[in-house]
Amino acid sequence: MATDDGPEAGHGDALTGEAEVVHADHSLDRFDHLEVDHRVHLDRHVVLRYDRLRRNIDHLDTKRDLHQPVDYGNPEDEPGPFGVGTHVAQTEEDRSFVLGHNPKGRRDKNDRDEEHRDHACDDPHLNTRRGQERYTTAAHVPQSRARKPLPGVATHLRDSPTNQRRAQGGWMRVVVTGSSGLIGIALLVRLRREGHQVIPLVRRSPDAGAAHWDPAVGTIDAGALERADAVVNLAGVGIGDRRWSAARKEAILSSRVSSTTLLCETVAGLTRSPPVLVNASAIGFYGDQGDELLTEDSPAGTGFVADVCRAWEAATSPARQAGVRVVHLRTAVVLARHGGALARQLPLFRLGLGGRLARGDQWLSWISLRDEVRAILHILGEESLVGATNCSSSAPVTNAQFTRALGRAVHRPAALVVPRSALRLALGHELADELVLTSQRVMPTRLEASGFSFEDPSIDEALAAVLAP
């Protein structure tokens, strides 16, 4: 289920609620250890030339080129030690994602800009063979490469001259809640990389390019929503990061339902509503169903998580009744190296202390982080997708199969067994049964029928991509 530490925090592990550690995984478009600070705005005219840049990365002064202090107004909004922003990357592999942003923020055009445009500058590194090609302005990049449209979305907007211009230019304005979570961070990076404008909806005092909301007091920037071409709602506190006390369960429910209600009621009251809303949900909607194959037509299950998902999806009804295309993103366990359930398991498995959970016959439905982000972009542009959409690989595995695959991926034995009683003692009876021991064999029927294909179709391929150095 979408999980984060505040109403604007991002959609993390769909079942385990891991969003404390948030990081754009290296497997997403081949970058890693990049942090996105919403206070820093990258030059929209700079387009990454990844391969050429990587070959000429050694000379960079990382403190000058990458570092930007982060000072969040609200501690709950801080991405965490592996968050996305502009902190100094740790390795040469990590430094390979550089967009050439100015650490001091935006600046006026000067003579140096003209020199770059003329392919001449005083930096000897940029005058090496290929050196000049590392930073390329939009004027030097074909339109098809500089911007990538979200097909289908702009067809809702033909009456607006502004939106006709967007359709011709290939970019969209997307409002995102939960932008500091695991999926939110990766989604923002991907949208910006493809040339779209992103407006994070945040509870802290917004910086330029962001907008403010506070579901706790019922305030929201309606103007940002009225200007949007799409909204992605990933907000909600973490579901699996601590024991479920009565207060914690209330926070899990209210942070999702109250924020979604505020968002959708506001959208419904606008003169011009965004044409599409992608609202987070989770495969926890189905409850524990044993070996049964689950599709979007399967009924809701029982239990706390299923109840939360039902109320969460129902909260979007004002937007749906106003004519907005609403998609419920029923996400499975998201595989990422620095976030979600996998991040918690990796240290033990790398020490050879991994093992199956209880009998290991419970089904685990999963999706890689990069496929999750790709699916969201696909949904934004695919008008045939409405209502529940399972965001899960078409190759679910049992816990025992996952355990063996992860052991192979880290080249360590994984022969231990964690008893059910130990899990209940460590996590609490209800949390262990609903998040760890539950069995959900989910199929992405509607997503695949709409033409979506997975980059990581099998668990072995997904783990290899996620854990690749």
C-alpha positions as semicolon CSV with decimal commas, in nm:
position;residue;x (nm);y (nm);z (nm)
1;M;0,000;0,000;0,000
2;A;0,126;0,349;-0,061
3;T;0,339;0,429;0,232
4;D;0,517;0,731;0,365
5;D;0,556;0,942;0,670
6;G;0,312;1,218;0,590
7;P;0,018;1,306;0,371
8;E;0,256;1,418;0,101
9;A;0,509;1,143;0,146
10;G;0,546;0,901;-0,137
11;H;0,412;0,569;-0,239
12;G;0,660;0,309;-0,117
13;D;0,635;-0,063;-0,068
14;A;0,276;-0,157;-0,144
15;L;0,255;-0,406;0,142
16;T;0,535;-0,341;0,387
17;G;0,503;0,034;0,403
18;E;0,873;0,095;0,365
19;A;0,918;0,457;0,277
20;E;1,154;0,575;0,546
21;V;1,450;0,500;0,317
22;V;1,374;0,653;-0,016
23;H;1,595;0,632;-0,318
24;A;1,570;0,619;-0,694
25;D;1,711;0,277;-0,763
26;H;1,997;0,244;-1,008
27;S;1,791;0,008;-1,221
28;L;1,555;0,291;-1,311
29;D;1,700;0,427;-1,632
30;R;2,053;0,335;-1,520
31;F;2,112;0,583;-1,243
32;D;2,167;0,550;-0,872
33;H;2,239;0,750;-0,556
34;L;2,080;1,067;-0,690
35;E;1,890;1,292;-0,455
36;V;1,622;1,536;-0,562
37;D;1,579;1,840;-0,345
38;H;1,259;2,017;-0,443
39;R;1,426;2,347;-0,346
40;V;1,671;2,312;-0,636
41;H;1,541;2,349;-0,988
42;L;1,744;2,206;-1,270
43;D;1,784;2,403;-1,590
44;R;1,503;2,280;-1,819
45;H;1,728;2,336;-2,122
46;V;1,985;2,083;-2,009
47;V;1,942;1,734;-2,146
48;L;2,138;1,442;-2,009
49;R;2,366;1,258;-2,247
50;Y;2,433;0,967;-2,014
51;D;2,686;0,754;-2,194
52;R;2,902;1,037;-2,317
53;L;2,890;1,204;-1,981
54;R;2,992;0,891;-1,798
55;R;3,308;0,853;-2,000
56;N;3,423;1,202;-1,902
57;I;3,316;1,212;-1,538
58;D;3,646;1,176;-1,357
59;H;3,748;1,542;-1,373
60;L;3,434;1,675;-1,207
61;D;3,463;1,854;-0,877
62;T;3,169;1,681;-0,706
63;K;3,142;1,940;-0,432
64;R;3,113;2,215;-0,690
65;D;2,896;2,031;-0,940
66;L;2,668;1,817;-0,727
67;H;2,644;1,940;-0,370
68;Q;2,354;2,152;-0,253
69;P;2,256;2,172;0,115
70;V;1,911;2,045;0,197
71;D;1,713;2,226;0,465
72;Y;1,364;2,087;0,486
73;G;1,111;2,284;0,684
74;N;0,931;1,970;0,799
75;P;1,139;1,673;0,921
76;E;0,869;1,435;0,800
77;D;0,926;1,556;0,447
78;E;1,299;1,477;0,450
79;P;1,377;1,195;0,207
80;G;1,635;1,042;0,439
81;P;1,997;0,935;0,394
82;F;1,935;0,771;0,058
83;G;1,685;1,025;-0,069
84;V;1,698;1,191;-0,405
85;G;1,836;1,549;-0,424
86;T;2,169;1,707;-0,487
87;H;2,393;1,560;-0,218
88;V;2,738;1,445;-0,322
89;A;2,719;1,100;-0,477
90;Q;2,931;0,827;-0,324
91;T;3,098;0,651;-0,616
92;E;3,195;0,705;-0,976
93;E;2,888;0,501;-1,074
94;D;2,676;0,731;-0,862
95;R;2,833;1,047;-1,001
96;S;2,737;0,941;-1,352
97;F;2,398;1,110;-1,332
98;V;2,474;1,478;-1,367
99;L;2,241;1,728;-1,523
100;G;2,485;2,015;-1,503
101;H;2,272;2,214;-1,261
102;N;2,399;2,532;-1,102
103;P;2,435;2,480;-0,723
104;K;2,327;2,840;-0,672
105;G;1,997;2,785;-0,850
106;R;1,875;2,950;-1,168
107;R;2,079;3,232;-1,319
108;D;2,056;3,471;-1,607
109;K;2,213;3,391;-1,940
110;N;2,572;3,506;-1,962
111;D;2,869;3,489;-2,198
112;R;2,959;3,141;-2,081
113;D;2,619;3,020;-2,200
114;E;2,691;3,162;-2,542
115;E;3,027;2,986;-2,544
116;H;2,857;2,655;-2,464
117;R;2,605;2,714;-2,738
118;D;2,885;2,780;-2,984
119;H;3,064;2,465;-2,868
120;A;3,359;2,660;-2,737
121;C;3,460;2,724;-2,377
122;D;3,768;2,772;-2,163
123;D;3,733;2,447;-1,972
124;P;3,997;2,214;-2,119
125;H;3,792;1,911;-2,013
126;L;3,502;2,028;-2,225
127;N;3,736;2,076;-2,520
128;T;3,842;1,712;-2,520
129;R;3,709;1,473;-2,781
130;R;3,341;1,427;-2,690
131;G;3,382;1,666;-2,399
132;Q;3,166;1,927;-2,563
133;E;2,887;1,674;-2,608
134;R;2,832;1,610;-2,239
135;Y;2,601;1,902;-2,186
136;T;2,361;1,966;-2,472
137;T;2,098;2,235;-2,487
138;A;1,754;2,178;-2,627
139;A;1,856;2,369;-2,939
140;H;2,101;2,089;-3,021
141;V;1,866;1,798;-2,949
142;P;1,597;1,676;-3,188
143;Q;1,247;1,741;-3,061
144;S;1,180;1,368;-3,036
145;R;1,467;1,334;-2,791
146;A;1,425;1,655;-2,596
147;R;1,066;1,581;-2,497
148;K;0,857;1,269;-2,481
149;P;0,479;1,309;-2,480
150;L;0,232;1,123;-2,267
151;P;0,006;0,996;-2,548
152;G;-0,364;1,028;-2,499
153;V;-0,369;1,273;-2,209
154;A;-0,369;1,586;-2,423
155;T;-0,671;1,469;-2,621
156;H;-0,885;1,582;-2,329
157;L;-0,755;1,937;-2,363
158;R;-0,804;2,044;-2,723
159;D;-1,021;2,346;-2,638
160;S;-0,737;2,518;-2,450
161;P;-0,472;2,703;-2,655
162;T;-0,227;2,654;-2,371
163;N;-0,282;2,283;-2,374
164;Q;-0,265;2,267;-2,751
165;R;0,082;2,412;-2,715
166;R;0,164;2,144;-2,460
167;A;0,041;1,873;-2,693
168;Q;0,253;2,011;-2,975
169;G;0,558;2,043;-2,747
170;G;0,505;1,700;-2,598
171;W;0,512;1,797;-2,232
172;M;0,253;1,782;-1,957
173;R;0,207;1,953;-1,622
174;V;0,171;1,685;-1,354
175;V;0,085;1,746;-0,987
176;V;0,232;1,478;-0,759
177;T;0,159;1,416;-0,391
178;G;0,387;1,188;-0,192
179;S;0,683;1,321;-0,385
180;S;0,939;1,241;-0,114
181;G;0,867;0,869;-0,102
182;L;1,031;0,579;-0,281
183;I;0,806;0,580;-0,586
184;G;0,739;0,954;-0,579
185;I;1,106;1,040;-0,605
186;A;1,166;0,801;-0,894
187;L;0,853;0,927;-1,069
188;L;0,958;1,292;-1,040
189;V;1,300;1,216;-1,183
190;R;1,152;1,022;-1,475
191;L;0,890;1,289;-1,557
192;R;1,147;1,568;-1,550
193;R;1,393;1,367;-1,753
194;E;1,130;1,327;-2,024
195;G;1,065;1,702;-2,029
196;H;0,740;1,723;-1,832
197;Q;0,671;1,988;-1,571
198;V;0,618;1,851;-1,221
199;I;0,444;2,034;-0,936
200;P;0,504;1,856;-0,603
201;L;0,220;1,916;-0,359
202;V;0,392;1,955;-0,021
203;R;0,295;2,032;0,339
204;R;0,604;2,237;0,414
205;S;0,641;2,591;0,288
206;P;0,660;2,538;-0,087
207;D;0,958;2,643;-0,292
208;A;0,939;2,772;-0,646
209;G;0,774;2,510;-0,863
210;A;0,593;2,339;-0,573
211;A;0,246;2,398;-0,427
212;H;0,112;2,376;-0,071
213;W;-0,149;2,159;0,090
214;D;-0,227;2,049;0,444
215;P;-0,489;1,773;0,465
216;A;-0,490;1,796;0,844
217;V;-0,648;2,143;0,827
218;G;-0,813;2,105;0,488
219;T;-0,609;2,356;0,286
220;I;-0,485;2,303;-0,069
221;D;-0,362;2,513;-0,361
222;A;-0,657;2,473;-0,598
223;G;-0,485;2,685;-0,862
224;A;-0,209;2,428;-0,904
225;L;-0,469;2,157;-0,965
226;E;-0,661;2,370;-1,214
227;R;-0,345;2,420;-1,419
228;A;-0,258;2,050;-1,413
229;D;-0,293;1,804;-1,698
230;A;-0,269;1,506;-1,461
231;V;-0,255;1,432;-1,088
232;V;-0,075;1,142;-0,921
233;N;-0,169;1,091;-0,556
234;L;0,081;0,876;-0,365
235;A;0,025;1,016;-0,014
236;G;-0,001;0,822;0,311
237;V;0,198;0,737;0,625
238;G;0,408;0,421;0,639
239;I;0,212;0,103;0,698
240;G;0,483;-0,150;0,783
241;D;0,751;0,059;0,952
242;R;0,627;0,009;1,310
243;R;0,384;-0,195;1,516
244;W;0,014;-0,133;1,469
245;S;-0,111;0,040;1,780
246;A;-0,464;0,180;1,772
247;A;-0,321;0,528;1,711
248;R;-0,097;0,406;1,431
249;K;-0,382;0,229;1,254
250;E;-0,590;0,544;1,273
251;A;-0,302;0,742;1,120
252;I;-0,263;0,486;0,840
253;L;-0,631;0,514;0,753
254;S;-0,687;0,887;0,799
255;S;-0,371;0,997;0,618
256;R;-0,496;0,822;0,306
257;V;-0,867;0,887;0,322
258;S;-0,856;1,249;0,441
259;S;-0,588;1,354;0,193
260;T;-0,761;1,179;-0,098
261;T;-1,099;1,325;0,000
262;L;-0,957;1,679;0,013
263;L;-0,780;1,633;-0,320
264;C;-1,081;1,485;-0,502
265;E;-1,339;1,725;-0,361
266;T;-1,118;2,015;-0,468
267;V;-1,071;1,870;-0,816
268;A;-1,447;1,818;-0,850
269;G;-1,513;2,183;-0,771
270;L;-1,273;2,330;-1,023
271;T;-1,383;2,516;-1,334
272;R;-1,134;2,305;-1,528
273;S;-1,052;1,971;-1,366
274;P;-0,741;1,770;-1,456
275;P;-0,847;1,500;-1,703
276;V;-0,680;1,212;-1,516
277;L;-0,608;1,118;-1,154
278;V;-0,388;0,820;-1,070
279;N;-0,459;0,736;-0,706
280;A;-0,245;0,496;-0,508
281;S;-0,394;0,180;-0,364
282;A;-0,250;-0,167;-0,301
283;I;-0,302;-0,535;-0,370
284;G;-0,381;-0,555;0,001
285;F;-0,732;-0,479;-0,126
286;Y;-0,774;-0,853;-0,195
287;G;-0,674;-0,978;0,149
288;D;-0,533;-1,327;0,203
289;Q;-0,657;-1,546;-0,085
290;G;-0,422;-1,845;-0,077
291;D;-0,348;-1,989;-0,423
292;E;-0,634;-1,813;-0,604
293;L;-0,539;-1,607;-0,911
294;L;-0,650;-1,250;-0,848
295;T;-0,750;-0,998;-1,115
296;E;-0,905;-0,654;-1,096
297;D;-1,248;-0,820;-1,094
298;S;-1,173;-1,019;-0,778
299;P;-1,373;-0,908;-0,472
300;A;-1,226;-0,721;-0,177
301;G;-1,087;-0,930;0,104
302;T;-1,111;-0,892;0,479
303;G;-0,876;-0,743;0,735
304;F;-0,739;-0,402;0,823
305;V;-0,539;-0,349;0,503
306;A;-0,832;-0,449;0,282
307;D;-1,059;-0,209;0,474
308;V;-0,809;0,074;0,429
309;C;-0,784;0,010;0,054
310;R;-1,161;0,007;0,012
311;A;-1,203;0,337;0,196
312;W;-0,906;0,484;0,008
313;E;-1,049;0,402;-0,332
314;A;-1,399;0,514;-0,232
315;A;-1,259;0,857;-0,137
316;T;-1,195;0,931;-0,506
317;S;-1,567;0,927;-0,591
318;P;-1,607;1,311;-0,607
319;A;-1,345;1,330;-0,884
320;R;-1,494;1,035;-1,069
321;Q;-1,842;1,185;-1,053
322;A;-1,700;1,511;-1,191
323;G;-1,587;1,329;-1,506
324;V;-1,221;1,279;-1,419
325;R;-1,066;0,952;-1,536
326;V;-0,967;0,793;-1,204
327;V;-0,729;0,496;-1,190
328;H;-0,674;0,301;-0,866
329;L;-0,311;0,192;-0,867
330;R;-0,318;-0,142;-0,683
331;T;0,054;-0,182;-0,635
332;A;0,236;-0,497;-0,527
333;V;0,561;-0,517;-0,329
334;V;0,804;-0,277;-0,497
335;L;1,157;-0,410;-0,541
336;A;1,425;-0,145;-0,495
337;R;1,772;-0,168;-0,348
338;H;1,738;0,126;-0,111
339;G;1,374;0,112;-0,009
340;G;1,086;-0,119;0,066
341;A;1,094;-0,476;0,195
342;L;1,394;-0,576;-0,015
343;A;1,617;-0,313;0,146
344;R;1,542;-0,459;0,490
345;Q;1,616;-0,813;0,379
346;L;1,938;-0,750;0,190
347;P;2,177;-0,711;0,489
348;L;2,076;-1,049;0,631
349;F;2,087;-1,226;0,296
350;R;2,432;-1,082;0,221
351;L;2,553;-1,230;0,547
352;G;2,412;-1,569;0,453
353;L;2,139;-1,536;0,716
354;G;1,843;-1,520;0,480
355;G;1,563;-1,771;0,483
356;R;1,201;-1,834;0,405
357;L;0,921;-1,699;0,623
358;A;0,721;-1,971;0,798
359;R;0,625;-2,246;0,548
360;G;0,714;-2,023;0,254
361;D;0,413;-2,129;0,048
362;Q;0,244;-1,788;0,063
363;W;0,235;-1,604;-0,271
364;L;0,434;-1,284;-0,314
365;S;0,329;-1,044;-0,590
366;W;0,598;-0,794;-0,680
367;I;0,710;-0,528;-0,928
368;S;1,044;-0,358;-0,985
369;L;1,069;0,013;-0,913
370;R;1,142;0,104;-1,272
371;D;0,841;-0,095;-1,397
372;E;0,623;0,073;-1,135
373;V;0,723;0,416;-1,263
374;R;0,687;0,308;-1,625
375;A;0,340;0,176;-1,547
376;I;0,231;0,507;-1,396
377;L;0,343;0,696;-1,706
378;H;0,168;0,440;-1,923
379;I;-0,154;0,481;-1,726
380;L;-0,140;0,860;-1,758
381;G;-0,142;0,828;-2,134
382;E;-0,370;0,527;-2,178
383;E;-0,732;0,639;-2,178
384;S;-0,867;0,284;-2,179
385;L;-0,747;0,233;-1,821
386;V;-1,012;0,339;-1,571
387;G;-1,074;0,216;-1,218
388;A;-0,877;-0,065;-1,056
389;T;-0,546;-0,151;-1,223
390;N;-0,311;-0,408;-1,073
391;C;0,046;-0,282;-1,081
392;S;0,222;-0,613;-1,036
393;S;0,444;-0,847;-1,233
394;S;0,269;-1,123;-1,422
395;A;0,506;-1,375;-1,258
396;P;0,427;-1,388;-0,884
397;V;0,637;-1,628;-0,676
398;T;0,602;-1,802;-0,343
399;N;0,805;-1,677;-0,052
400;A;1,024;-1,987;-0,077
401;Q;1,092;-1,917;-0,446
402;F;1,170;-1,554;-0,371
403;T;1,407;-1,658;-0,093
404;R;1,602;-1,889;-0,325
405;A;1,613;-1,622;-0,599
406;L;1,747;-1,357;-0,362
407;G;2,007;-1,600;-0,230
408;R;2,123;-1,664;-0,587
409;A;2,132;-1,292;-0,660
410;V;2,366;-1,217;-0,368
411;H;2,558;-1,548;-0,406
412;R;2,482;-1,663;-0,054
413;P;2,296;-1,959;0,093
414;A;1,943;-1,889;0,216
415;A;1,855;-2,207;0,401
416;L;1,720;-2,068;0,728
417;V;1,355;-2,065;0,831
418;V;1,189;-1,787;1,032
419;P;0,905;-1,941;1,235
420;R;0,559;-1,786;1,228
421;S;0,573;-1,737;1,605
422;A;0,896;-1,537;1,579
423;L;0,747;-1,309;1,314
424;R;0,440;-1,245;1,527
425;L;0,656;-1,174;1,829
426;A;0,878;-0,931;1,640
427;L;0,613;-0,749;1,435
428;G;0,290;-0,803;1,621
429;H;0,028;-1,065;1,542
430;E;-0,189;-0,854;1,310
431;L;0,091;-0,690;1,112
432;A;0,277;-1,019;1,061
433;D;-0,034;-1,199;0,940
434;E;-0,154;-0,923;0,704
435;L;0,174;-0,802;0,556
436;V;0,428;-1,085;0,582
437;L;0,237;-1,412;0,591
438;T;-0,057;-1,317;0,367
439;S;-0,085;-1,487;0,027
440;Q;-0,177;-1,280;-0,279
441;R;-0,129;-1,418;-0,630
442;V;-0,210;-1,113;-0,840
443;M;-0,217;-1,078;-1,218
444;P;-0,190;-0,742;-1,404
445;T;-0,474;-0,827;-1,642
446;R;-0,583;-0,476;-1,741
447;L;-0,232;-0,331;-1,754
448;E;-0,111;-0,597;-1,997
449;A;-0,431;-0,580;-2,203
450;S;-0,363;-0,208;-2,256
451;G;-0,028;-0,288;-2,420
452;F;0,211;-0,249;-2,128
453;S;0,516;-0,476;-2,122
454;F;0,754;-0,528;-1,830
455;E;1,127;-0,461;-1,847
456;D;1,172;-0,704;-1,556
457;P;0,935;-0,994;-1,632
458;S;1,085;-1,253;-1,394
459;I;1,205;-1,237;-1,035
460;D;1,560;-1,336;-1,133
461;E;1,579;-1,062;-1,396
462;A;1,432;-0,805;-1,159
463;L;1,672;-0,885;-0,875
464;A;1,969;-0,886;-1,112
465;A;1,873;-0,542;-1,242
466;V;1,799;-0,398;-0,899
467;L;2,120;-0,529;-0,742
468;A;2,355;-0,473;-1,036
469;P;2,665;-0,270;-0,932
